[in-house]
Amino acid sequence: MNSGNYWLSILRFERTYGLLGASGCGKTTLLSCIVGRRRLNTGEIWVLGGKPGTKGSGVPGKRVGYMPQEIALYGEFTIKETMMYFGWIFGMESKEIYERLQFLLNFLDLPSQNRMVKNLRRVSFAVALMHDPELLILDEPTVGVDPLLRQSIWNHLVQITKDGNKTVIITTHYIEEARQAHTIGLMRSGKLLAEESPHVLLSMYGCTSLEEVFLKLSRKQVQVGAAQPDQNISNNISLATLNWAKKDSISVTEESGVVGLNFHQSKEVLVTDSNGHLDECGYEKGCKFSNLSCRYLETLNTSTMVKQYYPDQDAAREAVKSGDAWGALYFTENFTDALVARMALGKDAEKETLEQSEVRVWLDMSNQQIGIILQRDLQLAYQNFTKDILRDCDHNEDLAEIPISIVFFLAVALTSSALIIERMEGLLDRSWVAGK
């Protein structure tokens, strides 16, 4: 979805705006962008004088009421506890929260305030209404609601926009109920097909129902797509368009040439010397100190990385910048001598020796998961490389271990589980939006 102009028009109205479309068409994604929980690929969104999700945006939670598609409430809380929790986040006084709670209990026909929230979707709607916001954003609030209560909800939304200069954006797949909105947007495959008042759309397309209008517009969109196959009618992002498969290597610069590490390709190790000849990158085993860069490369995790050599350092780094490699490793020309001197001299080693004995790494972190895995494997490989040398030279290989012992308690696991659950159920997003 990248039509910023449509989104700007949604927020110009001090009235009810109904966003209609089938599941998966992009309604929830659009609302997430409006409240600042997702970012646009192109276009702009301005809400209440500011850009959502930016510092000083002028879109604090106190001015916005947000009801996500998920219930996004703590099931272990009572209705009263839930209202107190979000009311305090909104900056309300306890007395004000209690007064508002009594109104919402009656209006939404909620059970006792001491009832556990569980799966009461109406409580989620009540939270969005709690602080009487200027902008009310509701993602399918009438799903599974009694028809009489559904009509009562719509009447209330129309009334608050009429009396209180408020804006309501509501998504629904009950197309006909949206006739009560002042303006509606019909969305399909991430694009708004039309945006107008219900009676204008019915008159314009000569239909008796909004469902007929939507059907005509959908057919028209399909016809346009068939006539212009090169145009991408849907803006939905697929993994193929992100070119994940493009970056299939991590390149390494060897002291005798340049090395690259490819994923799922040839595992043969090759070195390009200054004359452009290919030779195997070899080293002497045992307590020997020759070509240590090759010895280190040999310890790399070949299940995730395969070595590919580049002609020089610039070529390797360019492969990373252009997206052809996930990273680059560089060894200085006298890496072996400098590393031996570093180990022998210890604290007396000069700065130049320390710099020459470093393995310099450049990683593309556009995919953090891959970047972190590679960083971990490179560090583990160096640790194993050091252990091998110490063991071959009859020294205690445990000297290569990092002198930090970490003990994990169950509390850490419980905290992590709680954070994951809250994220999956929409609780974190809802709390962040309310507290902005």
C-alpha positions, 0 to 999 in steps of 0.5 A: 500500500503506497497511496499516501493521498488517500490516507491524508483524506481519511483524517480530514473529516471530523466525522465517521469514516468507514474503511471497508474490505475483505480480510487481508486487504490491508485495513489493519495494516493501514490502521497500524500505520496511522497509530505509528506501529508500522512504517510506510514504504512510500507516502505520508500520514499526518494525524492531528498535526503530526507524523505518527511514531515520531518524536514530538509528533503531536499524536499522543495516546491521550488524543487517540483511542485505539481498538486493535483487531485482537482483544489485546487485554489482560485476561487475568484482569477484571473489567475494573482493573483493566479500565484502571490500568489503561485510564492511568496510562491515559493520564486520567484521575481515579475518580474520572476513571470510575465515572467513565467506567459506570457509563461504559458498563451501562452503554455496552451492557457489560457484566459486573465490573468485577468480572474477569475480562477473558474474551469480552470484546466489548471491554476492548471497545470500552478501553478505546472510549475510556478517555473520550479521545479526539480520534477514535480508531476501531478495527472491526469493533462490531464483530460478534456483537448482538445486532441491537448493540451493534446499532447502538454502537453506530448511533453512539459513534455518529452522535459523538462526531456530531456533538464533540468534533471528533473523528472516527475511523472504523473498519468492518466487513459488514458492508451495509452497516457502513451506510451510517458512516459519513464517508467510506473507503472501499479497499481491495488488495491494498488499494482504495478503489473509491472514497466517497459518501455512501449515497454518492457511491450508490447514485454514481454506480446505479446500485441499491447496495454498497455490496453491489458497488464494491463488486463492480469496482472489484471487477473493474480493478481486475479488468485493468490488471488484465489489460496492463499486466506489467502494473502491480495492482496489489501493493502487498509485499512478497518475499520474492520482491525483497530479493532475500536470495540475492545475498548468498555470501559473506566475503573474506579478504585473505592475506594472500588474496581475498576469500568469500563465504557463500551459503549453499554453494561450493564449499571449496576453499580457493585463494587468489594471489597477486598474479591471479592464480588459484591455489588451495589455502593451506597451513601446517597443522600442529604447533606451527605458526604459518598462514594462521589466517587460513587456519582460522578460516578452516574453523568457520562453520561450513554448514552456514558459510562457504568460502569464496575468494575475491581479488582484493579488499575493495572488491570484497567490501563492494560485494557487501555494499551492493548486496551480493555478500552478507559480509567481508573479512580482511586479514593484513599482509603480515597477520600471522607474524603480528598475531604471533608477536601479540601472543608472545609480547602480551602487554608489551605489544606495540599498537601497530602489532595489535592493529596488524593482528586484528581480523577486520569484519564488515557485516550487512545488518539489513537482516539482523537475524543473519547478521547476528548468526554470522557474528556469533559464528565468526567469534566462535570460530576464533575461539576454537582456532585459539583453542586448537593452537593452545592444545597443539602447543601443550597449553591449557586450551581453557585459556581461550574461554571468555572469563564470564560464567552466566547462570540463567534463572527461570525468572528470565524465561518467564519474563521472556515468555510474557513479553512474547505472549503480550506481543503476539496478542497485541498487548504491547502495541496497545499499551505503547499507543495508549502511552505515547 
